[in-house]
Amino acid sequence: MRAAWVLLTALAALSAYYVYLPLPGTVSDPWKLMLLDATFRAVQQTCHLIHYLRLSHHLIVLNYLICTFDKLKSVSSEDIDITDAVFDGVEVRVFEPPAKGDEELKRSVVYIHGGGWALASARTSLYNNLCRIMAESLNAVVVSVEYRLVPEVCFPEQFHDALRATKHFLQPDVLARYSVDPSRIAISGDSAGGNLAAAVCQQLSKDEHLTIRPKLQALIYPVLQAFDFNTPSYQQNMNMPVLPRYVMINYWIDYFNGNYDLAHSLLINNHTALDVGQALSFRGRLNWTSLLPSSFKKNYKPVIQTTGKAEIIQQIPALLDVRAVPLLAENETLQLQPKTYILTCENDVLRDDGVMYAKRLENAGVEVTLDHFDDCFHGCMIFTIWPTDFSAGIQTRNSYIKWLDENL
């Protein structure tokens, strides 16, 4: 009996050691976040072991587990008509609120889900619930894009899927079919979906043949650049749940179908060193020392290598492709962007991506709302369903929907 108690105590201590992470005192629901992160890490380690044994790609296994867990949840949608459709070869899920008496046309949101270009789905309960609540709260038609994922396809196919689906929806006859007001359409997305939303919005703004364009773009903690992995938020939050720095770098490598051996060189910015000629013209567009307020810069110092590895850009030219890294777009493109909302979280490696994009858009003359949350973390907005229900999720979702309601 005594041996059993000793074993249980040891297991409890090991579990506590695995779960516990030192978190900033401002983070909301810290123990719940630690448990969520510990679960993520355990699942990811299992998936990487399966990958190492060459049984399956770790992202395929991880997505399978996410979808299996997701089936345990049920979300009511009695008041919203949810249908699946195909827009120019791309699967979408459409959320339509019921028609109201004298109302003729509704506003609309094209939504692109996150997940590192590799995980999740428009059909999972997390995004199904978000889009249903958006449709109900805004009385809007919400189109959730089911783009193809890594490793089935890599960049630029995710971008092409999101662009094709959006352009198809913006056709006058399609909008008429869904009773959507052509002048009241937003494009939006979170994390990697925010990346795709920003890239699609930039592309649409340059399309001379397009007759209908989005009125707004709304980006939720978007990932916007792979130029500098040592911005203050990357340094400050390098080990933060749910997205530590090394995980974000691996997502980029997977998106570009690159080699994991490059991860360390990317982490120390070898790919954008001063002697890498391809990167020189972009350096001024991502100078965080001038784009970030002092409250975000704190005492962090830039990491700029004198000598790097130009072959990284030769192997992965997409690192400097604005379709993948919208923050590096030229000013002439930024001037064409619609009114913009950007939500950022203090405890997120991607915080400065969003803040810098807001500043660059503002400098280009675009009206921007930067909605920053000191107590929130990456991914929080979709975590509103038990057992992954966070006060941060409700807080950010309400603020996001409120802005859309007031501006769309």
BELFENPE-V553310 format. One record per residue. RES is the residue in one letter. NEAR is the number of other ideal C-beta (glycine too) atoms within 10 Angstrom. Layout:
RES/NEAR ; RES/NEAR
This chain:
M/5 ; R/6 ; A/7 ; A/8 ; W/9 ; V/10 ; L/10 ; L/10 ; T/10 ; A/10 ; L/10 ; A/10 ; A/10 ; L/10 ; S/11 ; A/10 ; Y/8 ; Y/12 ; V/16 ; Y/11 ; L/15 ; P/7 ; L/17 ; P/14 ; G/6 ; T/12 ; V/22 ; S/18 ; D/18 ; P/17 ; W/10 ; K/17 ; L/23 ; M/19 ; L/15 ; L/20 ; D/20 ; A/16 ; T/14 ; F/16 ; R/17 ; A/12 ; V/15 ; Q/17 ; Q/11 ; T/14 ; C/20 ; H/13 ; L/12 ; I/16 ; H/16 ; Y/9 ; L/8 ; R/7 ; L/10 ; S/13 ; H/17 ; H/21 ; L/23 ; I/17 ; V/19 ; L/23 ; N/21 ; Y/12 ; L/14 ; I/16 ; C/15 ; T/9 ; F/14 ; D/17 ; K/9 ; L/8 ; K/15 ; S/8 ; V/13 ; S/8 ; S/16 ; E/6 ; D/10 ; I/19 ; D/14 ; I/16 ; T/9 ; D/12 ; A/16 ; V/11 ; F/21 ; D/15 ; G/10 ; V/20 ; E/18 ; V/24 ; R/21 ; V/21 ; F/26 ; E/19 ; P/20 ; P/9 ; A/12 ; K/9 ; G/4 ; D/5 ; E/10 ; E/8 ; L/15 ; K/20 ; R/20 ; S/30 ; V/26 ; V/26 ; Y/27 ; I/31 ; H/28 ; G/25 ; G/24 ; G/22 ; W/28 ; A/22 ; L/19 ; A/22 ; S/21 ; A/22 ; R/16 ; T/22 ; S/19 ; L/24 ; Y/24 ; N/23 ; N/18 ; L/27 ; C/24 ; R/22 ; I/19 ; M/26 ; A/26 ; E/17 ; S/15 ; L/20 ; N/15 ; A/26 ; V/25 ; V/27 ; V/28 ; S/29 ; V/28 ; E/21 ; Y/25 ; R/14 ; L/23 ; V/25 ; P/13 ; E/12 ; V/15 ; C/18 ; F/20 ; P/16 ; E/15 ; Q/27 ; F/20 ; H/18 ; D/25 ; A/24 ; L/23 ; R/17 ; A/26 ; T/26 ; K/19 ; H/17 ; F/26 ; L/22 ; Q/16 ; P/11 ; D/6 ; V/17 ; L/19 ; A/11 ; R/10 ; Y/15 ; S/14 ; V/23 ; D/16 ; P/16 ; S/10 ; R/18 ; I/25 ; A/27 ; I/29 ; S/24 ; G/28 ; D/30 ; S/30 ; A/27 ; G/28 ; G/29 ; N/31 ; L/29 ; A/28 ; A/30 ; A/26 ; V/28 ; C/27 ; Q/19 ; Q/20 ; L/21 ; S/19 ; K/11 ; D/12 ; E/4 ; H/5 ; L/13 ; T/9 ; I/17 ; R/16 ; P/25 ; K/18 ; L/23 ; Q/28 ; A/29 ; L/29 ; I/29 ; Y/27 ; P/29 ; V/32 ; L/25 ; Q/27 ; A/26 ; F/20 ; D/21 ; F/23 ; N/18 ; T/27 ; P/21 ; S/28 ; Y/24 ; Q/16 ; Q/19 ; N/25 ; M/15 ; N/13 ; M/23 ; P/23 ; V/18 ; L/23 ; P/18 ; R/18 ; Y/16 ; V/15 ; M/23 ; I/20 ; N/20 ; Y/22 ; W/25 ; I/19 ; D/21 ; Y/24 ; F/22 ; N/13 ; G/20 ; N/11 ; Y/10 ; D/8 ; L/21 ; A/15 ; H/11 ; S/16 ; L/22 ; L/17 ; I/13 ; N/19 ; N/18 ; H/27 ; T/25 ; A/18 ; L/13 ; D/12 ; V/22 ; G/9 ; Q/15 ; A/22 ; L/11 ; S/11 ; F/19 ; R/15 ; G/8 ; R/19 ; L/22 ; N/12 ; W/22 ; T/10 ; S/9 ; L/20 ; L/20 ; P/8 ; S/7 ; S/9 ; F/20 ; K/17 ; K/11 ; N/6 ; Y/18 ; K/10 ; P/13 ; V/15 ; I/13 ; Q/16 ; T/7 ; T/10 ; G/20 ; K/17 ; A/16 ; E/13 ; I/22 ; I/18 ; Q/10 ; Q/15 ; I/23 ; P/12 ; A/19 ; L/24 ; L/20 ; D/17 ; V/18 ; R/19 ; A/26 ; V/24 ; P/29 ; L/25 ; L/21 ; A/25 ; E/13 ; N/12 ; E/10 ; T/16 ; L/22 ; Q/13 ; L/16 ; Q/25 ; P/19 ; K/17 ; T/22 ; Y/22 ; I/26 ; L/25 ; T/26 ; C/28 ; E/20 ; N/26 ; D/27 ; V/27 ; L/24 ; R/25 ; D/28 ; D/32 ; G/27 ; V/22 ; M/25 ; Y/28 ; A/22 ; K/18 ; R/22 ; L/24 ; E/14 ; N/13 ; A/17 ; G/11 ; V/17 ; E/13 ; V/18 ; T/16 ; L/16 ; D/18 ; H/16 ; F/22 ; D/11 ; D/18 ; C/26 ; F/30 ; H/25 ; G/25 ; C/31 ; M/27 ; I/24 ; F/24 ; T/21 ; I/17 ; W/7 ; P/11 ; T/19 ; D/13 ; F/21 ; S/15 ; A/24 ; G/23 ; I/14 ; Q/17 ; T/26 ; R/22 ; N/14 ; S/16 ; Y/20 ; I/19 ; K/12 ; W/17 ; L/20 ; D/14 ; E/8 ; N/16 ; L/20
